[in-house]
């Protein structure tokens, strides 16, 4: 996977993760966000990775997992 492809993948996964979260599919949202973090870091896009971490924290907070929220902070 090239850096450019990873950057596009990270952005696409960001939108997909938020859509899944809004639809109540928290598990899928987390999976997309975790892959998005990996793709964003591979591309060197720290801000996009931070956005994925924020989504992971939001999903954890909705599910009441305070330890996970603290881990993503």
Backbone torsions as a table, in degrees:
resi	resn	phi	psi	omega
1	UNK	NA	131.5	179.7
2	UNK	-82.7	164.3	178.7
3	UNK	-61.4	-41.3	179.9
4	UNK	-64.0	-43.2	177.7
5	UNK	-63.0	-40.8	178.8
6	UNK	-62.5	-37.8	179.2
7	UNK	-64.5	-45.0	178.2
8	UNK	-64.9	-40.7	179.1
9	UNK	-62.0	-43.1	-179.4
10	UNK	-61.0	-42.7	179.9
11	UNK	-67.6	-42.2	179.0
12	UNK	-63.0	-42.0	179.1
13	UNK	-65.4	-30.2	177.5
14	UNK	-61.8	-49.0	178.8
15	UNK	-65.3	-41.5	-179.7
16	UNK	-63.4	-43.2	-179.4
17	UNK	-62.6	-44.7	179.4
18	UNK	-65.9	-37.0	176.8
19	UNK	-63.0	-43.9	178.1
20	UNK	-63.1	-40.8	179.7
21	UNK	-62.5	-45.7	179.8
22	UNK	-63.6	-30.2	180.0
23	UNK	-81.7	-2.7	178.6
24	UNK	86.9	7.9	179.5
25	UNK	-95.7	75.0	-172.8
26	UNK	-65.1	-38.3	179.2
27	UNK	-62.2	-44.6	178.3
28	UNK	-66.3	-38.8	178.9
29	UNK	-60.9	-44.4	178.6
30	UNK	-62.7	-43.2	-179.4
31	UNK	-61.3	-43.8	179.3
32	UNK	-66.5	-40.0	-179.4
33	UNK	-68.0	-38.5	178.3
34	UNK	-63.6	-42.7	176.7
35	UNK	-67.5	-35.3	177.8
36	UNK	-63.6	-38.2	176.4
37	UNK	-60.5	-47.6	-179.5
38	UNK	-60.5	-45.3	-179.0
39	UNK	-65.8	-41.9	-179.1
40	UNK	-64.3	-42.2	179.3
41	UNK	-67.6	-37.1	176.7
42	UNK	-61.5	-37.5	179.9
43	UNK	-81.6	-9.1	-178.1
44	UNK	79.0	22.2	-178.4
45	UNK	-101.2	86.4	-176.0
46	UNK	-66.0	-34.8	-179.8
47	UNK	-66.9	-39.3	177.2
48	UNK	-66.7	-39.3	176.2
49	UNK	-61.7	-40.2	178.6
50	UNK	-63.9	-37.1	177.6
51	UNK	-64.1	-40.2	176.9
52	UNK	-66.1	-39.3	176.6
53	UNK	-62.7	-39.0	177.9
54	UNK	-63.1	-39.7	178.3
55	UNK	-65.9	-39.1	176.7
56	UNK	-62.7	-40.8	177.9
57	UNK	-65.3	-41.3	179.4
58	UNK	-63.5	-45.1	178.3
59	UNK	-61.4	-42.0	178.9
60	UNK	-64.4	-38.7	-179.3
61	UNK	-68.1	-37.4	177.5
62	UNK	-62.6	-36.7	-179.5
63	UNK	-84.9	-2.9	177.1
64	UNK	79.7	19.2	-179.3
65	UNK	-92.7	84.2	-175.1
66	UNK	-66.4	-31.2	178.4
67	UNK	-65.3	-41.7	178.4
68	UNK	-66.8	-40.0	177.9
69	UNK	-57.7	-46.8	179.7
70	UNK	-62.7	-35.1	179.4
71	UNK	-67.4	-30.3	179.8
72	UNK	-88.6	-10.5	-177.5
73	UNK	-71.9	NA	NA
